[in-house]
Amino acid sequence: MAGSVRLVLTFHNHQPVGNFDGVFEQAYRDSYLPFLDVMHDYPEIQFGLHTSGSLLEWLEPNHPEYINRLRKMVSSSQVEIIGGAFYEPILANIPRRDRIGQIQTYTQHLNQLFNTNVRGMWLPERVWEQCFASDIAAAGIQYTIIDDYHFRCAGIPQNELAGYYVTEDEGRLLFVFPDSEKLRYLVPFSEPEQCIDYLREVAAQFDDAVIVFGDDGEKFGSWPETYKHVYEDRWLRKFLDLLRDNESWLKVTTPSGVLDHVAPIGRCYLPDASYREMTEWVLPPAAQKEFVSLTRMNPDDADWQRLVRFTRGGFWRNFRTRYPESNEMYARMIDVSNRLGVMMADQTLDDDQRELLIDARTHLYRGQCNCSYWHGAFGGLYLPHLRNAVYHELIEADTLLERVTREPGAWIDVATADYNLDARQEVKLSNHRLAVFLSPAMGGHMYELDVRANGVNLLATLNRRPEPYHQRIIDFGRNVESDEDADLASISRDVKFKQPDLDKKIVYDNWPHKSLVDLFLQPQLTFAEFRRGEGLIGDFATGTYEASIRKGEQKIAVEMRRRGAVSGLTGEIRKIVIMSADRPNEILIQYQVSGFAKDVPLHLAVELNFAAMPGGANDRYYYDCTGQRLGTLDATLDLVSADRLSLVDEWQGLDVSIEASRAGGFWTMPIETISQSEGGFEAVHQSVCILPHWEFVMPKQGPWVVDLRVLVDSSVAAARKLASMTPRAVLTPMTSSGSAAPIGS
């Protein structure tokens, strides 16, 4: 063997903003700590380490001994610290100013913490667009690591990837390393000897080749069954021993070690892409299945394989079209970022105001953490606690911006803009306690309801929709062997159920699970029939409403009106959403139904959904007007005649009531999605669906009318927030605190 290989080992450790503390601790115990324990015994084997800012923020106070140990390994030159965007955002998902800002802020923090000079960055999920080159370079970074799939998509053959390249955008240069997909699949799942054999094949073809391994550190202990494999069965030590034994031709180094001693192969420009599996996951289910089947066809046909390497999957940004809920978070984040950008440029602000803006920027950056904006092999978007964490940060940032621009005390405001980026106008109603977003063009829905006191969006819901792996679950439940997604990229081919009978829970929604969804149903429709998807006879649920605004000093009303059809009849719904400054915890919705024939029975339901309040916990429950508990928030209720229903989350200090001026039926049901995660397939509670409904005929004179009041008591949350503040922060006027009086008093 005449050649040699420089092997660059890089590891990426990450936990998302909002993940449970126990998950952080388990990942530390099973992966991050034992990995350093082993590497400490091989001081001559260098490696690069990227730790996301959200994980580092947890490690610094909880395990300072880990930080101290890592600092010593940096000082001895065994570890190169790799930087990145602070809170691990997908760069394609945030504005340019935030890309540069997050990278620079994290670089400064890492340089100070580890007494180092960060030269490179981890590219989150290897999502690449060529314009990122100038942004990354502008932030002071010299190199990044990109999946070799990108290079192959650019037409560069595999035998020209044994090195690194320089790329350019707007005259700014950036070095880019191809991350070997082959090694990603070998390490640590194959025998260590197979990894060495592959590297030996490379060495036989090249002299001074460069091969990069870069992948998740959680593969080394945190992923299912990997702790035993990597540490108890000594995979990692065997691998490191082999690296040491082959040091005559195999040099383990860092990215900077390569930059300082090896010239780039040449210049290249890479297409928009991510790693191969991500380009599959972003496609709609039918297209995903077709694409994967196509690319896996004829594995032994050399001509076919030469052709298929020029195929490319989907574009990462289309997660925002596949999942409207992802787009809602993105659009909310963009709005906050744009407002913050304008305010940061205001030279008239004083020091206290600028300090609030800096705090708001930190919350914004945290709200850009990527994990809840997409879904692939793991939960991601399907995990409510991750979506709730994003909204919490964005709402906190929004509230700080309001504190900069408004006088202390009560206030009320309304604005119209294209808030969800659908080329149509939405309405934002807000006061010092709540913020409500209305979409007249989509059923007149209320699609976001923010509670400032505890930073919760009560409408961070998620619809039930087809996923490629659902057929596999259905077939497994029927005891049928399925090949529907046998070729789809996944963590495991084993079917593992975290709950029984998941195949029976797979249903899909026909309209968004938001609030103020207007449903005309068949008269005498039963709850059981409705739950089976039967009985909708009107076209109001997602129809376009006309909107107008009436604004007073203390009260603002948004009127939405639509004329539509119900089983061949036509009529009109007029709903008026009212928010005030003097009753800041209350949203009043006045419904007026008119124009229908006087003698025809009608059945109207108004769907309301509440997210961020989990089911199945004893401290989260329904109660009626007498205070009697009716069950936890995953309960299915069929109340025949009621005019009030409440739901409480004691853990969050949140109490929500729905009051109706007319007694009617109340249906409640949990909304659960079926998704895949590291541990298997699971049902996830997304929201509680509450449907007050009435059966009636039109009155002889005038419209049929009902008022709904949504009352949000966040006083407990506000008190907790106030108690947790520093003395300086307590002295700062807080306009988002909740009332100390009970709701409705």
Steps between C-alpha positions, in 0.01 A plus 500: 500500500670817378260770615387652827188646654434793728188409694305790647271394784233753596210453739185706539326506841160664516185522707222732385366801685214380717603138530434341838772534763499125545580452132798735531621308804456160342685607185780636717523179701468260205688688230686825566680398819599141410619620160745741663597229749612276215661773288697617803689168487609568140656847522679465167171457311372845415140582419267791442205557731195712445262556789184694423437812704177366645691199636795708615267732693385192693847351546661814641288521819417130534836337423780755527740212553430391141581850375824506700602162365425601143696822550808296594460281189481817289812633670688178419393529132311171506168676441415768247187690600268542203260792514171565331181697525432532875168317534536263206261658248468379144669790321235488226238564768628829639586844356855586395551742790412222744729248328797731540390609847457149636834383360694800629339486844577132541854537373568770760352285775701191405825694464460640851378178660771274357778754442513401135466637150197356324564466128217275379130443552259212501233545232169401661357193327745578217230714337692704243424785264785669316424844644593364843866510399517877519297513823723243673815673379362839607457356849873423512489124431751332267346156440194282538416133448240405239366158410674342201153458346512873416824454311364203308193708409742756358633230267825441688579127490570307817866454408547880513371537855816389682580854609331836542398791276473876506172662411398864464204736514512874437878484506522340844682165522411199712665158523259205483572142611300207356355295786516131406157336490678164479671558834178633654342161440805300604568688826414362752265236358744281306797313637797733559705296254257589221567869558873441476455288187310783334769752591764257371317490165518880487870496585564254218364754252643827634800649668415732789125463457264678741187320621257664742267329744248739653187383675289515814676431827177346627570200277764416759278399789170689484336332203313179585732211590817695412633541855557128534642475149736798521619479860415169668593300189796739448429597138651845545817372668546234232463766231749734669745214550487427128558867418804492727626172348480640146658837568775431244258577218192630684537840666210619716478876501261797523351724232745777585783249485402429141463868409846573632678217315299402192395716207137490378421281201347792316199729485138383496146632528244277665128474431233555763478173691530320831609149583327241286245381756385857567431554130270196519315601818405843365306351209124436531425136589413378151795678339728380778407138442545537123833679533645249745384206290653655190837570660519148651415319175749280322780511759717273287450686172808719448335712230196563718717596796693748286173656391324506836781686673385810315154482657421731788221496755309786653596849614522554878286815505204294381458364852314829540256401225465140606429603859305829532573497873871529421423799281298659781800481734731625226274794413466595867878485537555713189258763629683522834839508326394776261360715780812445708721591204320831454512583870870413534572764235318770700767737630260676741463209743656524845721239669214327683304465177804358320551249778142383452568464127811291568291273723236482226767401248609210722141379522466537122817297440373226731170500312692423179624158622438270207359178647132592520485645147524163319439127531697202379614185678444659842214693660601859426192697402280228649629566854278761669755593765745606228242709315386650830860592583539684169179694556600574859820665382328694221223621732758608758685692228177657376406607854840662553459693175162625623663616823746710301232671294211539747439687823443290813143398566205368304485531124313363199597499133415351161705459184454337161774342293586178322607339826509139375652578159213365289458819292182586692434733790471381859399695809696525825305603808718556804507647846729481802386144580410326173570499127250355252561433130196469271493372143188627319610331177516159670163446663532806721710280726682610810831328428720632779415594859796617706493528878777741594522410869647157433597527134250243371330483162177316577456432128834331432302208360594236244271331251487128437625436147644211296860395555683238292551272800127485587432218256766297672320545833163412348635186334678394817175539695327279243784248524587565136859517382545843343749625249342846479800677648754222528755713319435827679794631699438435868679426822374144524307255288338352811139598567481613862182630657525723807121457552264224386256518207661797327367380166145566627588861585618606155249756372543811288349846536299684236544850644755671727458436873497867595227699677182668379464232235135522390339163431145439383414139576216266422215546748493227766861408420649300785841554648609152392404578140686832511812331633488263202517804273133499404240773487660819367248663262615862476785678320590746775787308666773630268308756293603863452349759731486874442642700789471848644635664815342734751746662739430686822731622775435202727344244267562367148263285296583296191189404302520208258210418271436223247207386292513128426312178437356236731345202315380715213382786721681829524549718801749716680724480803614819659751464784644791692818451703540759775800570722529777755757664726280502810415125475837387367462128573183464296416446135135550413366345178149596390341265244204602286342254254259644246347447156402133536142378455295538818373143524818304425685339794864605526787357701793737562824406676787735570827311529751626756839339555742546785858380478792514744282331765581126496251223558524208738635691802301542822590868532356578155124452487154624400252639750144630471324813626471352851871422519449125462779320318394327179819316412855561383561688177511184293138425601225464243193686628146524361319760711138529395423846637758738641591866478853486640797265484844563643839338468793554730871427493618535858864437407501801265272710721247534219119484512284540189119518493248505217170665585195496270201733524280209386516155653589232250694181465874484565714236333864454594762267359878474496689554175781246475747456219684178419868554423837334520777579746831353613314253721237388249155601383292696748175690555562861601239724661488820296197691625155476653209565266189661653183539294208689646207428268135598467202366306242763410272650241524862401292741715203670337669836530869583473806277513573207728763626749743346747792654687812306593750623754848355520645594839869442565612515861879514515525664842681204655754496216547877531561475872758227448672705232513807724640296790778358281625838380814671621448811715599724209252332267222532758551877498453504123130553416346168399193555284442130433421380852170327557213607721495380858120468486334176390375483144150637463502689830 
